[in-house]
Amino acid sequence: MPKQLKVQIFSDGQIQAEVLGIKGKKCMDYIKILEELLEAEVVDSEYTSEYYEKEQVELEGTEWTINRQIAKEER
């Protein structure tokens, strides 16, 4: 499922938002952005089943070679 953010703004000023296609706590980042853009504050939250799923992250493989030389004091 593609990442989606559904927003409804009602005539009384109430805003309802739903984050879809984003697993785990990452969805809260999107809600935070909405709060800032709309100068609003979350009053109530309901978490979907996706909130409780683990997010899969793909990382590009980078190989690192670290050479350490330990200098010994000569006495």
Rosetta blueprint (number, residue, H / E / L):
1 M L
2 P L
3 K L
4 Q E
5 L E
6 K E
7 V E
8 Q E
9 I E
10 F L
11 S L
12 D L
13 G L
14 Q L
15 I E
16 Q E
17 A E
18 E E
19 V E
20 L E
21 G L
22 I L
23 K L
24 G H
25 K H
26 K H
27 C H
28 M H
29 D H
30 Y H
31 I H
32 K H
33 I H
34 L H
35 E H
36 E H
37 L H
38 L H
39 E L
40 A L
41 E L
42 V L
43 V L
44 D L
45 S L
46 E L
47 Y L
48 T L
49 S H
50 E H
51 Y H
52 Y H
53 E L
54 K L
55 E L
56 Q L
57 V L
58 E L
59 L L
60 E L
61 G L
62 T L
63 E L
64 W L
65 T L
66 I L
67 N L
68 R L
69 Q L
70 I L
71 A L
72 K L
73 E L
74 E L
75 R L
